[in-house]
Amino acid sequence: DPAENLKVDDCYDYEDNYVIGKHIPFPKSQEYSYLKKEVESYRDEIKSELIANELYNGCRILYSPLKENPLFLFIGINPNFMNEERRDEKEDLEPIKFDYLDEGNSNQLVTGTRQIFKDADIFNLLNKSVKTNFYYFATKNVNELHQIWGINKFEDNAFKWTRQIIEMLNPKIIICEGNDAFNKVKDMYNDDFDKKDEIT
């Protein structure tokens, strides 16, 4: 799938159409590039420690193209475990084709979200959405994620990067996928009640 190898500017979408192979500059691509470099640097810094403890299962920032002012920003807690082949394909941290629009994706969360939007007759609105996670490192389960929390700067970076993504994209509505993601985002905006009103 050529979409797997798209760069930031190739994945930006001004309207509803997913752009492949066309250079349409994302207005804040430089901001995303800085964020990506920070994540790459931190990943490389802690990767050997995670591997030594059998806790490294891949790293990804986005599961969709970049969109400025998306209607929905989906925030999960962290990526699902990636097998070795899929993990290697997704180590460059670039945006990819939106998982939730892939009818071949059988992930329970993906299929459940698609069905909710179909039942509400708003499936087309997924085209106006961006998907990320509060933590970018994949784990096999929640217990593994808890083990990683203690690594230097892991929690601080997650709060900082999630806030940067939100401010960069400026979504209309934030949808937190699960209580863990909701509580993290709510804690992040502890003193910002205006932003809290946009979190669901």
Contacts in CASP RR format, 6 or more apart in sequence:
PFRMAT RR
TARGET T0000
AUTHOR 0000-0000-0000
METHOD contacts of the structure
MODEL  1
DPAENLKVDDCYDYEDNYVIGKHIPFPKSQEYSYLKKEVESYRDEIKSEL
IANELYNGCRILYSPLKENPLFLFIGINPNFMNEERRDEKEDLEPIKFDY
LDEGNSNQLVTGTRQIFKDADIFNLLNKSVKTNFYYFATKNVNELHQIWG
INKFEDNAFKWTRQIIEMLNPKIIICEGNDAFNKVKDMYNDDFDKKDEIT
1 97 0 8 1.000
2 20 0 8 1.000
2 21 0 8 1.000
3 18 0 8 1.000
3 20 0 8 1.000
3 96 0 8 1.000
3 97 0 8 1.000
4 89 0 8 1.000
4 90 0 8 1.000
4 96 0 8 1.000
4 97 0 8 1.000
5 94 0 8 1.000
6 20 0 8 1.000
6 21 0 8 1.000
6 65 0 8 1.000
6 94 0 8 1.000
6 95 0 8 1.000
6 96 0 8 1.000
6 97 0 8 1.000
7 94 0 8 1.000
8 26 0 8 1.000
8 29 0 8 1.000
8 32 0 8 1.000
8 33 0 8 1.000
8 36 0 8 1.000
8 66 0 8 1.000
8 94 0 8 1.000
8 95 0 8 1.000
9 23 0 8 1.000
9 24 0 8 1.000
9 25 0 8 1.000
9 26 0 8 1.000
9 29 0 8 1.000
10 19 0 8 1.000
10 20 0 8 1.000
10 21 0 8 1.000
10 22 0 8 1.000
10 23 0 8 1.000
10 24 0 8 1.000
11 19 0 8 1.000
11 26 0 8 1.000
11 65 0 8 1.000
11 66 0 8 1.000
11 94 0 8 1.000
11 95 0 8 1.000
11 96 0 8 1.000
12 19 0 8 1.000
12 24 0 8 1.000
12 25 0 8 1.000
12 26 0 8 1.000
12 29 0 8 1.000
12 65 0 8 1.000
12 66 0 8 1.000
12 67 0 8 1.000
12 68 0 8 1.000
13 19 0 8 1.000
13 24 0 8 1.000
13 65 0 8 1.000
13 66 0 8 1.000
13 67 0 8 1.000
13 127 0 8 1.000
14 24 0 8 1.000
16 124 0 8 1.000
16 127 0 8 1.000
16 128 0 8 1.000
18 65 0 8 1.000
18 97 0 8 1.000
18 98 0 8 1.000
18 101 0 8 1.000
18 127 0 8 1.000
19 65 0 8 1.000
26 32 0 8 1.000
26 66 0 8 1.000
26 68 0 8 1.000
27 68 0 8 1.000
28 66 0 8 1.000
28 68 0 8 1.000
28 168 0 8 1.000
28 169 0 8 1.000
29 66 0 8 1.000
31 164 0 8 1.000
31 168 0 8 1.000
32 66 0 8 1.000
32 168 0 8 1.000
35 61 0 8 1.000
35 161 0 8 1.000
35 164 0 8 1.000
35 165 0 8 1.000
35 168 0 8 1.000
36 61 0 8 1.000
36 93 0 8 1.000
36 94 0 8 1.000
38 157 0 8 1.000
38 161 0 8 1.000
39 59 0 8 1.000
39 61 0 8 1.000
39 93 0 8 1.000
39 136 0 8 1.000
39 161 0 8 1.000
40 93 0 8 1.000
42 153 0 8 1.000
42 157 0 8 1.000
43 59 0 8 1.000
43 136 0 8 1.000
43 137 0 8 1.000
46 151 0 8 1.000
46 152 0 8 1.000
46 154 0 8 1.000
47 56 0 8 1.000
49 151 0 8 1.000
50 56 0 8 1.000
50 137 0 8 1.000
50 148 0 8 1.000
50 151 0 8 1.000
53 147 0 8 1.000
55 139 0 8 1.000
55 144 0 8 1.000
55 147 0 8 1.000
55 148 0 8 1.000
56 137 0 8 1.000
57 81 0 8 1.000
57 82 0 8 1.000
57 87 0 8 1.000
57 137 0 8 1.000
57 138 0 8 1.000
57 139 0 8 1.000
57 140 0 8 1.000
57 144 0 8 1.000
58 79 0 8 1.000
58 82 0 8 1.000
58 87 0 8 1.000
58 90 0 8 1.000
58 91 0 8 1.000
58 137 0 8 1.000
58 138 0 8 1.000
59 79 0 8 1.000
59 91 0 8 1.000
59 93 0 8 1.000
59 136 0 8 1.000
59 137 0 8 1.000
59 138 0 8 1.000
60 79 0 8 1.000
60 82 0 8 1.000
60 90 0 8 1.000
60 93 0 8 1.000
60 133 0 8 1.000
60 136 0 8 1.000
60 138 0 8 1.000
61 93 0 8 1.000
61 132 0 8 1.000
61 136 0 8 1.000
61 161 0 8 1.000
61 165 0 8 1.000
62 93 0 8 1.000
62 94 0 8 1.000
62 95 0 8 1.000
62 96 0 8 1.000
62 130 0 8 1.000
62 131 0 8 1.000
62 132 0 8 1.000
63 79 0 8 1.000
63 96 0 8 1.000
63 98 0 8 1.000
63 99 0 8 1.000
63 100 0 8 1.000
63 131 0 8 1.000
63 132 0 8 1.000
63 133 0 8 1.000
64 95 0 8 1.000
64 96 0 8 1.000
64 97 0 8 1.000
64 98 0 8 1.000
64 99 0 8 1.000
64 100 0 8 1.000
64 129 0 8 1.000
64 130 0 8 1.000
64 131 0 8 1.000
64 132 0 8 1.000
65 95 0 8 1.000
65 96 0 8 1.000
65 97 0 8 1.000
65 98 0 8 1.000
65 130 0 8 1.000
66 95 0 8 1.000
66 130 0 8 1.000
66 169 0 8 1.000
67 128 0 8 1.000
67 129 0 8 1.000
67 130 0 8 1.000
67 169 0 8 1.000
68 169 0 8 1.000
68 170 0 8 1.000
69 169 0 8 1.000
69 170 0 8 1.000
69 171 0 8 1.000
69 172 0 8 1.000
70 128 0 8 1.000
70 129 0 8 1.000
70 130 0 8 1.000
70 169 0 8 1.000
70 171 0 8 1.000
70 172 0 8 1.000
71 125 0 8 1.000
71 128 0 8 1.000
71 129 0 8 1.000
71 171 0 8 1.000
71 172 0 8 1.000
71 173 0 8 1.000
72 125 0 8 1.000
72 126 0 8 1.000
72 128 0 8 1.000
72 129 0 8 1.000
72 130 0 8 1.000
72 171 0 8 1.000
72 172 0 8 1.000
72 173 0 8 1.000
72 174 0 8 1.000
72 175 0 8 1.000
73 129 0 8 1.000
73 130 0 8 1.000
73 131 0 8 1.000
73 132 0 8 1.000
73 165 0 8 1.000
73 166 0 8 1.000
73 169 0 8 1.000
73 171 0 8 1.000
73 173 0 8 1.000
73 174 0 8 1.000
73 175 0 8 1.000
74 100 0 8 1.000
74 113 0 8 1.000
74 129 0 8 1.000
74 130 0 8 1.000
74 131 0 8 1.000
74 132 0 8 1.000
74 175 0 8 1.000
74 177 0 8 1.000
75 132 0 8 1.000
75 133 0 8 1.000
75 134 0 8 1.000
75 162 0 8 1.000
75 174 0 8 1.000
75 175 0 8 1.000
75 176 0 8 1.000
75 177 0 8 1.000
75 181 0 8 1.000
75 185 0 8 1.000
76 132 0 8 1.000
76 133 0 8 1.000
76 134 0 8 1.000
76 176 0 8 1.000
76 177 0 8 1.000
76 178 0 8 1.000
76 181 0 8 1.000
77 133 0 8 1.000
77 134 0 8 1.000
77 135 0 8 1.000
77 142 0 8 1.000
77 145 0 8 1.000
77 177 0 8 1.000
77 178 0 8 1.000
77 180 0 8 1.000
77 181 0 8 1.000
77 184 0 8 1.000
78 133 0 8 1.000
78 134 0 8 1.000
78 135 0 8 1.000
78 136 0 8 1.000
78 137 0 8 1.000
78 138 0 8 1.000
78 139 0 8 1.000
78 145 0 8 1.000
79 133 0 8 1.000
79 136 0 8 1.000
79 137 0 8 1.000
79 138 0 8 1.000
79 139 0 8 1.000
80 107 0 8 1.000
80 138 0 8 1.000
81 138 0 8 1.000
81 139 0 8 1.000
81 140 0 8 1.000
82 90 0 8 1.000
82 138 0 8 1.000
87 138 0 8 1.000
90 96 0 8 1.000
98 126 0 8 1.000
98 127 0 8 1.000
98 129 0 8 1.000
98 131 0 8 1.000
99 105 0 8 1.000
99 107 0 8 1.000
99 110 0 8 1.000
99 131 0 8 1.000
100 110 0 8 1.000
100 113 0 8 1.000
100 114 0 8 1.000
100 126 0 8 1.000
100 129 0 8 1.000
100 131 0 8 1.000
101 126 0 8 1.000
101 127 0 8 1.000
102 110 0 8 1.000
103 114 0 8 1.000
105 111 0 8 1.000
109 177 0 8 1.000
113 126 0 8 1.000
113 177 0 8 1.000
114 123 0 8 1.000
114 126 0 8 1.000
117 123 0 8 1.000
117 125 0 8 1.000
117 126 0 8 1.000
130 169 0 8 1.000
130 171 0 8 1.000
132 162 0 8 1.000
132 165 0 8 1.000
133 181 0 8 1.000
134 158 0 8 1.000
134 162 0 8 1.000
134 180 0 8 1.000
134 181 0 8 1.000
134 184 0 8 1.000
134 185 0 8 1.000
135 145 0 8 1.000
135 148 0 8 1.000
135 154 0 8 1.000
135 158 0 8 1.000
136 158 0 8 1.000
136 161 0 8 1.000
137 145 0 8 1.000
137 148 0 8 1.000
139 145 0 8 1.000
139 148 0 8 1.000
142 180 0 8 1.000
148 154 0 8 1.000
149 155 0 8 1.000
158 184 0 8 1.000
159 184 0 8 1.000
159 187 0 8 1.000
159 188 0 8 1.000
162 184 0 8 1.000
162 185 0 8 1.000
162 188 0 8 1.000
163 188 0 8 1.000
166 174 0 8 1.000
166 195 0 8 1.000
171 198 0 8 1.000
172 198 0 8 1.000
173 198 0 8 1.000
173 200 0 8 1.000
174 185 0 8 1.000
174 198 0 8 1.000
174 199 0 8 1.000
174 200 0 8 1.000
175 200 0 8 1.000
176 182 0 8 1.000
176 185 0 8 1.000
176 199 0 8 1.000
176 200 0 8 1.000
182 199 0 8 1.000
185 199 0 8 1.000
186 196 0 8 1.000
186 199 0 8 1.000
189 195 0 8 1.000
189 196 0 8 1.000
189 199 0 8 1.000
END
